[in-house]
Amino acid sequence: MELSEEYWNCRYAENNAGWDIGNVSPPIKEYIKQLSNKELAILIPGAGNAYEAEFLYHSGFKNTYVLDFAELPLQNIKKRMPDFPDKQLIQQDFFLHIGQYDLIIEQTFFCAIHPGLRKQYAQHMKSLLKPGGKLVGLLFNDTLNNEPPPFGGNKQEYELLFSELFEIKIMEPCNNSIKPREGRELFVIMQVKA
């Protein structure tokens, strides 16, 4: 199965997006609420309908960028937020994206890419972060699927994958996941190593 732009557009067009909970997930919302620097350059890759971007933008984080392979979710964002800057809605393959960010928010993107690309994901995340930048969000702590996505994993696997490039500040089970994901998510804060 090729996880192409067409594949993801079809998933959204068919309303086959089980990962989309229709709002900001509580762990990410609580993290955002404690951020004070409104000037942060923030990227949400594989953002889908990007409720996190909407929450950030309406909370004063105007330097928020949304990246997705598929066009349809970006159109959905623009319908919900007509004032969101077009240049900050980026339709592109994550692995081709170039930029520098203070914070990258991970929300169901990691589980959507093929597990064979996870090492490349970690390396590219590091390249997109400024010195001292952070990768923050949620990772499934569950087996999930072999095909199609979402693909799962576990804490031990993630520690091996990320510890070479990032200082893992937090990688712990969430205490405020939505009900269907209770006991199945890890909240992570990882800071890029110098």
PAZAPA-4460 file (N, C-alpha, C; in steps of 0.05 Angstrom, whole numbers, plus 32768, in hexadecimal, padded with zeros to 4 digits):
% residues 194
    n_x    n_y    n_z   ca_x   ca_y   ca_z    c_x    c_y    c_z   seq   type   mol
   8011   7FE8   8000   8000   8000   8000   8011   8019   8000     1      M     A
   800B   802B   7FED   801A   8044   7FEC   800B   805A   7FFB     2      E     A
   8018   8065   8010   800B   807A   8020   800F   8095   8012     3      L     A
   8002   8098   7FFC   8006   80B0   7FEA   7FF2   80C6   7FF2     4      S     A
   7FF6   80DD   7FE4   7FE4   80F3   7FE7   7FC7   80EA   7FE0     5      E     A
   7FC5   80DB   7FCB   7FAA   80D1   7FC2   7F9D   80BF   7FD8     6      E     A
   7FAD   80AE   7FE4   7FA3   809C   7FF9   7F97   80AD   8010     7      Y     A
   7FA7   80C1   8019   7F9D   80D1   8030   7F85   80E3   8028     8      W     A
   7F85   80EE   8010   7F6E   80FD   8007   7F55   80EC   8007     9      N     A
   7F58   80D3   7FFE   7F41   80C0   7FFD   7F37   80BB   801A    10      C     A
   7F49   80B7   802C   7F41   80B2   8048   7F30   80C9   8053    11      R     A
   7F39   80E2   804D   7F2A   80F9   8056   7F0F   80FC   8047    12      Y     A
   7F10   80F8   802D   7EF8   80FA   801C   7EE3   80E6   8025    13      A     A
   7EEB   80CE   802C   7ED9   80B8   8035   7ED2   80BB   8053    14      E     A
   7EDC   80CF   8060   7ED8   80D3   807C   7EE2   80BA   808C    15      N     A
   7EF8   80AF   8082   7F04   8098   808E   7F1E   80A0   809D    16      N     A
   7F1A   80B1   80B1   7F30   80BD   80C0   7F2B   80B8   80DE    17      A     A
   7F2D   809F   80E6   7F28   8098   8102   7F39   80A6   8116    18      G     A
   7F50   80B0   810D   7F62   80BE   811F   7F58   80DA   8125    19      W     A
   7F46   80E4   8115   7F3C   8100   8118   7F26   8100   812D    20      D     A
   7F2D   810D   8144   7F1A   810D   815A   7F08   8127   815A    21      I     A
   7F0C   8138   8147   7EFB   814F   8144   7F02   8167   8155    22      G     A
   7F18   8165   8164   7F21   817B   8174   7F3E   8176   817D    23      N     A
   7F49   8187   818D   7F64   8184   8197   7F64   816E   81AC    24      V     A
   7F77   815C   81AB   7F79   8147   81C0   7F81   8154   81DA    25      S     A
   7F75   814B   81F0   7F7A   8158   820A   7F98   815B   8212    26      P     A
   7FA9   8146   820E   7FC5   8149   8216   7FD3   8160   8207    27      P     A
   7FCD   8163   81ED   7FDA   8178   81DD   7FCE   8193   81E5    28      I     A
   7FB4   8194   81E9   7FA8   81AD   81F1   7FB4   81B7   820C    29      K     A
   7FB7   81A6   821F   7FC2   81AE   8239   7FDF   81B7   8236    30      E     A
   7FEE   81AA   8224   800A   81B3   821F   800A   81CF   8213    31      Y     A
   7FFA   81D3   81FF   7FF9   81ED   81F2   7FF1   8203   8205    32      I     A
   7FDE   81FE   8217   7FD4   8212   822A   7FEB   821C   823D    33      K     A
   7FFF   820C   8241   8015   8215   8253   802C   8223   8244    34      Q     A
   802A   8225   8229   803E   8233   821A   803A   8251   821D    35      L     A
   804F   8260   8221   804C   827D   8224   8058   828D   820D    36      S     A
   806B   8282   81FE   8078   8291   81E8   8067   828F   81CF    37      N     A
   8058   82A4   81C9   8046   82A4   81B2   8055   82A6   8197    38      K     A
   806F   82AB   8199   8080   82AF   8180   808B   8294   8176    39      E     A
   8087   827F   8184   8092   8265   817C   808A   825E   815F    40      L     A
   809D   8254   8150   8098   8249   8136   8090   822C   813A    41      A     A
   8077   8225   8133   806B   820B   8139   8063   81FD   811F    42      I     A
   806A   81E4   811D   8062   81D3   8106   8051   81BC   8110    43      L     A
   803B   81B7   8101   802B   819F   8106   802C   818F   80EC    44      I     A
   803D   817A   80EB   803F   816A   80D3   802A   8154   80D2    45      P     A
   8022   814C   80B9   800D   8138   80B7   7FF5   8140   80C6    46      G     A
   7FEE   8159   80C4   7FDB   8166   80D7   7FBE   815E   80D3    47      A     A
   7FB7   8154   80BB   7F9B   814E   80B7   7F8A   8167   80BA    48      G     A
   7F74   8165   80C9   7F63   817C   80CC   7F6D   8191   80E1    49      N     A
   7F83   818A   80EE   7F93   819D   80FD   7F84   81AE   8112    50      A     A
   7F75   81A0   8123   7F67   81AF   8138   7F7C   81BC   814B    51      Y     A
   7F93   81B0   814D   7FA9   81BB   815D   7FB1   81D6   8152    52      E     A
   7FB3   81D8   8138   7FBA   81F2   812B   7FA5   8207   8131    53      A     A
   7F8C   81FF   812F   7F76   8211   8135   7F78   821C   8152    54      E     A
   7F7C   820A   8164   7F7E   8211   8180   7F96   8224   8185    55      F     A
   7FAD   821D   8179   7FC5   822D   817B   7FC0   8249   8170    56      L     A
   7FB5   824A   8158   7FB1   8264   814A   7F9E   8276   8159    57      Y     A
   7F89   826A   8164   7F76   827A   8173   7F80   8281   818F    58      H     A
   7F96   8274   8197   7FA2   827A   81B1   7FB9   828E   81AE    59      S     A
   7FBD   8298   8195   7FD1   82AD   8190   7FEB   82A3   8185    60      G     A
   7FED   8289   817E   8006   827F   8172   8003   8281   8154    61      F     A
   800A   8299   814A   8005   829F   812D   801B   8294   811B    62      K     A
   8030   8289   8127   8046   827E   8117   8044   8260   8116    63      N     A
   802B   8256   8111   8025   823A   8110   8022   8231   80F3    64      T     A
   802F   821B   80EC   802F   8210   80D1   8023   81F4   80D1    65      Y     A
   8013   81EF   80BD   8005   81D6   80BA   8010   81C8   80A0    66      V     A
   8018   81AF   80A3   8024   81A0   808C   8014   8187   8089    67      L     A
   800B   8182   8071   7FFE   8168   806B   8003   8160   804E    68      D     A
   8004   8147   8049   8008   813B   802F   7FEF   813F   801E    69      F     A
   7FD8   813E   802B   7FBE   813F   801D   7FB3   815B   801C    70      A     A
   7FA6   8162   8007   7F9A   817C   8003   7F80   8180   8012    71      E     A
   7F70   816C   8014   7F55   816E   801F   7F55   8178   803C    72      L     A
   7F65   816D   804E   7F64   8178   8069   7F6D   8195   806B    73      P     A
   7F7F   819D   805A   7F88   81B9   805A   7F71   81CB   8051    74      L     A
   7F61   81C2   803E   7F49   81D1   8036   7F35   81D2   804D    75      Q     A
   7F33   81BC   805C   7F21   81BC   8074   7F29   81D1   8088    76      N     A
   7F43   81D3   808C   7F4D   81E7   809F   7F46   8203   8096    77      I     A
   7F4A   8208   807D   7F45   8223   8072   7F27   822A   8074    78      K     A
   7F16   8216   8071   7EF9   821B   8074   7EF2   8222   8091    79      K     A
   7EFF   8214   80A3   7EFA   821A   80C0   7F07   8234   80C9    80      R     A
   7F1E   823A   80BD   7F2D   8252   80C5   7F36   8262   80AC    81      M     A
   7F23   8271   80A1   7F2A   8280   8088   7F41   8294   808C    82      P     A
   7F45   829D   80A5   7F5A   82B1   80AA   7F76   82A4   80AE    83      D     A
   7F77   8289   80AE   7F91   827C   80B2   7FA2   8281   8098    84      F     A
   7FBB   828A   809B   7FCB   8291   8083   7FD0   827A   8070    85      P     A
   7FCA   827E   8057   7FCE   8269   8043   7FEA   825F   8043    86      D     A
   7FFE   8271   8046   801A   8268   8045   8022   8256   805C    87      K     A
   8010   8254   8070   8016   8243   8087   8007   8229   8086    88      Q     A
   7FF9   8225   806F   7FEC   820B   8069   7FFD   81FE   8052    89      L     A
   800C   81EA   8059   8020   81DF   8046   8018   81C3   803D    90      I     A
   8012   81C0   8023   800D   81A5   8019   8028   819A   800E    91      Q     A
   8033   8186   801C   804D   817C   8014   8053   8162   8023    92      Q     A
   8064   8152   8017   806E   813B   8025   8080   8144   803C    93      D     A
   807A   813B   8054   808A   8142   806B   80A8   813F   8067    94      F     A
   80B0   812A   805A   80CC   8124   8057   80DA   8137   8043    95      F     A
   80CB   8147   8035   80D6   815B   8022   80D5   8177   802E    96      L     A
   80C8   817A   8045   80C4   8194   8051   80DE   819E   805D    97      H     A
   80E3   81B8   8059   80FA   81C6   8064   80F0   81DD   8074    98      I     A
   80FB   81E1   808C   80F3   81F7   809D   8101   81F5   80B7    99      G     A
   80FD   8208   80C9   8109   8208   80E3   80F3   8211   80F7   100      Q     A
   80EF   8200   810B   80D9   8204   811E   80E3   8201   813B   101      Y     A
   80D6   820F   814D   80DB   820D   8169   80CD   81F5   8175   102      D     A
   80B6   81EE   816A   80A5   81D9   8175   8097   81CB   815E   103      L     A
   8098   81B0   815F   8088   81A0   814C   8075   818F   815D   104      I     A
   805C   8190   8155   8047   8181   8163   8040   8167   8154   105      I     A
   8043   8151   8162   803D   8136   8157   8022   812D   8160   106      E     A
   800F   812B   814D   7FF4   8122   8153   7FEB   810F   813D   107      Q     A
   7FEE   80F5   8141   7FE6   80E0   812E   7FF4   80E0   8113   108      T     A
   800A   80EF   8111   801A   80EE   80F8   802D   80D6   80F8   109      F     A
   803B   80D3   810E   804F   80BD   8110   8042   80A2   810A   110      F     A
   802A   809D   8114   801C   8084   8110   8012   8080   80F4   111      C     A
   8012   8096   80E4   8007   8094   80C9   801D   808E   80B4   112      A     A
   8036   8091   80BC   804B   808B   80A8   8054   806E   80AC   113      I     A
   805E   8062   8097   8066   8046   8098   807D   8043   80AC   114      H     A
   807C   802E   80BD   8092   802B   80D1   80AE   802A   80C6   115      P     A
   80B1   8023   80AC   80CB   8023   80A0   80D6   803F   809C   116      G     A
   80C6   8053   80A0   80CF   806F   809D   80D4   807C   80B8   117      L     A
   80D2   806E   80CD   80D3   807B   80E8   80EF   8087   80EE   118      R     A
   8104   8079   80E6   811F   8084   80EB   8122   809E   80DB   119      K     A
   8118   809E   80C2   8119   80B6   80B1   8108   80CD   80BD   120      Q     A
   80F1   80C5   80C9   80E0   80D8   80D7   80EF   80E6   80ED   121      Y     A
   80FD   80D6   80FE   810B   80E2   8115   8121   80F5   810B   122      A     A
   8130   80EC   80F6   8145   80FD   80EB   813B   8117   80E0   123      Q     A
   8124   8115   80D1   8119   812D   80C5   810D   8140   80D9   124      H     A
   8101   8134   80EE   80F7   8145   8104   810E   8155   8110   125      M     A
   8124   8148   8115   813B   8156   8120   8144   816D   810D   126      K     A
   8144   8168   80F3   814E   817C   80E0   813B   8194   80DF   127      S     A
   8121   8190   80E6   810E   81A6   80E5   810D   81B7   80FE   128      L     A
   811A   81AD   8113   8119   81BC   812C   8132   81CD   8130   129      L     A
   812D   81E5   813A   8143   81F7   8141   8152   81EB   8159   130      K     A
   816B   81F4   815E   8179   81EB   8176   8167   81EF   818F   131      P     A
   8164   81DA   819F   8153   81DB   81B6   8136   81D7   81B1   132      G     A
   812F   81D3   8197   8113   81CF   8190   8107   81B5   819B   133      G     A
   80ED   81B4   819C   80E0   819D   81A8   80CC   8190   8196   134      K     A
   80CB   8175   8198   80B6   8165   818B   80A4   815C   81A2   135      L     A
   808A   8164   81A0   8078   815F   81B6   805E   8153   81AB   136      V     A
   8053   813F   81B9   803A   8134   81B0   8034   8119   81BB   137      G     A
   8026   810A   81AB   801B   80F0   81B3   8025   80DA   81A0   138      L     A
   802D   80C3   81AB   8034   80AB   819C   8023   8094   81A7   139      L     A
   8019   8083   8195   800A   806C   819E   801C   8058   81AC   140      F     A
   8014   804F   81C3   8022   803A   81D2   8011   8021   81D0   141      N     A
   800F   8017   81B7   7FFC   8002   81B0   8006   7FF5   8196   142      D     A
   7FFF   7FDC   8192   8007   7FCD   817A   7FFA   7FD8   8161   143      T     A
   7FE0   7FDE   8163   7FD0   7FE8   814C   7FD2   7FD6   8134   144      L     A
   7FD7   7FE2   811C   7FD5   7FD3   8103   7FF1   7FCE   80F7   145      N     A
   7FF2   7FB9   80E6   8009   7FB6   80D4   8004   7FC3   80BA   146      N     A
   7FEB   7FC4   80B1   7FE3   7FD1   8099   7FC5   7FD2   8099   147      E     A
   7FB7   7FE7   8092   7FC0   8002   808D   7FC6   8011   80A7   148      P     A
   7FCE   802B   80A4   7FD2   803B   80BC   7FB7   803E   80CB   149      P     A
   7FB8   8043   80E5   7FCF   804C   80F5   7FE1   8034   80FE   150      P     A
   7FFB   803A   80FE   800F   8027   8107   8016   802D   8124   151      F     A
   8019   8019   8135   801F   801E   8151   803C   801B   8158   152      G     A
   8041   8018   8171   805C   8015   817C   805C   8014   819A   153      G     A
   8073   8017   81A6   8075   8017   81C3   808C   8028   81CD   154      N     A
   808B   802D   81E7   809F   8040   81F3   80BB   8037   81EE   155      K     A
   80C1   801E   81F1   80DD   8014   81ED   80E6   8019   81D1   156      Q     A
   80D5   8014   81BD   80DC   8019   81A1   80E1   8036   819C   157      E     A
   80D0   8047   81A8   80D3   8064   81A4   80ED   806F   81B1   158      Y     A
   80F3   8065   81C8   810B   806E   81D6   8124   8067   81C5   159      E     A
   8124   804F   81BA   813B   8048   81A8   813C   805A   8190   160      L     A
   8125   8060   8184   8124   8070   816C   812D   808C   8170   161      L     A
   8123   8099   8186   8127   80B6   8189   8140   80BD   819A   162      F     A
   8149   80AC   81AC   815D   80B4   81C0   8178   80BD   81B4   163      S     A
   817E   80B4   819C   8197   80BD   8190   8197   80DA   8187   164      E     A
   817F   80E3   817F   817C   80FE   8174   816F   8112   8187   165      L     A
   8160   8108   819B   8150   8119   81AD   8156   8112   81CA   166      F     A
   8154   8126   81DB   8153   8121   81F7   8136   811D   81FE   167      E     A
   8130   8105   8208   8114   80FF   820E   810E   810A   822A   168      I     A
   80FF   8120   822A   80F8   812D   8243   80E1   811F   8251   169      K     A
   80CD   8118   8241   80B5   8109   824B   80AD   80F5   8236   170      I     A
   80A8   80DC   823E   809B   80C8   822D   808C   80B6   8240   171      M     A
   8074   80BF   8247   8064   80B1   825B   8048   80AD   8252   172      E     A
   803B   8099   825E   801E   8095   8257   800E   80AE   825D   173      P     A
   7FFB   80B4   824C   7FEA   80CC   8250   7FD7   80C6   8266   174      C     A
   7FD1   80DB   8275   7FBD   80D8   828A   7FA3   80E7   8282   175      N     A
   7FA3   80F2   826A   7F8B   8101   8262   7F84   80FB   8244   176      N     A
   7F89   80E3   823B   7F81   80DB   8220   7F63   80DA   821E   177      S     A
   7F59   80DC   8205   7F3C   80D8   8200   7F36   80BB   8206   178      I     A
   7F1D   80B5   820C   7F15   809B   8216   7F1E   8084   8203   179      K     A
   7F1A   8085   81E9   7F22   806E   81D8   7F41   8069   81D8   180      P     A
   7F50   807D   81E1   7F6E   807A   81E0   7F7A   8077   81FC   181      R     A
   7F69   8075   8210   7F73   8072   822C   7F86   805A   822E   182      E     A
   7F9D   805F   823A   7FB1   8049   823D   7FBF   8042   8224   183      G     A
   7FBB   8050   820E   7FC7   8049   81F4   7FD9   805F   81E9   184      R     A
   7FDD   8075   81F8   7FED   808C   81EE   8003   8093   8201   185      E     A
   8019   809C   81F5   802F   80A7   8204   8031   80C5   81FE   186      L     A
   8034   80D5   8212   8039   80F2   820E   8057   80F5   820D   187      F     A
   8061   8103   81F9   807E   8106   81F5   8086   8124   81F3   188      V     A
   809C   812A   8200   80AA   8143   81FC   80C7   813C   81F7   189      I     A
   80D1   8142   81DF   80EC   813B   81D8   80FA   8153   81CD   190      M     A
   8111   8159   81D8   8120   8171   81D0   8138   8168   81BF   191      Q     A
   813B   8176   81A9   8150   816F   8196   816C   8172   81A3   192      V     A
   817D   815E   819F   8198   815F   81AB   81A9   8171   819A   193      K     A
   81BC   817F   81A7   81CE   8191   8199   81E1   8181   8186   194      A     A
***
